[in-house]
Amino acid sequence: VLSPKMKKNLDEVAAMVRAGRPIDYVAGFADPRPWVKDGVDLNAALAYDRGRAGVEYLASRLGVDPNSIHLELRGATTKFGDEDLNRSLLMVLGPQKK
């Protein structure tokens, strides 16, 4: 679910959080291609799984409870470019704490 590049990016996010940037929320996305099996939209499930995996990875790097990081399911999107880019995570960080 998480590519090596996503993990590298999450490590960079963890460094920013350690430096004082709070995590506002994490959102998982899927590409817009329909992927339905037995009447179930698997794209929505993949978006959630991707977001959950990102939260769990980030929490493990920060030593915090994954449930302390707000996760939003965003589902399928086309706004990030091609289909590969739309299989993504969005990490929204707050301003630097003083």
SVG drawing of the C-alpha trace seen along z (x, -y; Angstrom):
<svg xmlns="http://www.w3.org/2000/svg" viewBox="-23 -31 37 42">
<polyline fill="none" stroke="black" stroke-width="0.4" points="0.0,0.0 2.9,-2.4 5.6,-2.7 9.2,-3.3 8.8,-6.9 5.8,-7.4 7.8,-6.0 10.7,-8.4 8.2,-11.3 6.6,-10.2 10.0,-10.1 10.5,-13.8 7.0,-14.6 8.0,-12.9 11.1,-15.1 9.0,-18.2 6.6,-17.1 9.5,-16.4 10.7,-20.0 7.4,-21.4 4.9,-21.2 1.6,-19.6 -0.3,-17.2 -3.7,-18.6 -4.9,-15.5 -4.0,-12.8 -6.2,-11.9 -6.0,-8.9 -6.8,-9.0 -7.3,-6.5 -7.3,-6.8 -10.6,-7.4 -10.8,-4.1 -13.7,-2.1 -12.7,1.0 -15.8,2.8 -15.9,6.4 -19.0,8.2 -20.8,4.8 -18.2,3.3 -16.2,0.1 -12.7,1.2 -11.2,-2.2 -12.8,-3.6 -11.3,-0.8 -7.9,-1.3 -8.0,-5.0 -8.8,-4.2 -6.1,-1.5 -3.5,-3.8 -4.4,-6.5 -4.5,-4.1 -1.1,-2.7 0.3,-6.2 -1.0,-7.1 0.4,-3.9 3.8,-4.3 4.0,-8.0 2.9,-7.1 5.5,-4.4 8.2,-6.9 7.0,-9.4 6.3,-7.0 2.6,-8.0 -0.7,-6.3 -2.0,-6.0 -5.5,-7.0 -4.1,-10.4 -3.7,-11.3 -6.9,-12.3 -7.5,-10.3 -10.0,-11.4 -11.1,-9.2 -11.2,-11.2 -11.7,-8.3 -11.1,-8.7 -9.7,-11.9 -8.3,-13.2 -6.8,-16.5 -3.2,-15.4 -2.5,-14.4 -2.2,-10.9 -3.6,-7.8 -0.4,-6.9 -0.3,-10.3 -3.9,-10.0 -3.0,-7.0 -1.7,-9.2 -1.6,-10.5 -2.2,-14.1 -0.5,-15.2 -1.7,-18.6 0.6,-20.1 -0.2,-23.1 2.1,-26.1 5.4,-25.7 5.0,-25.8 7.1,-28.3"/>
</svg>
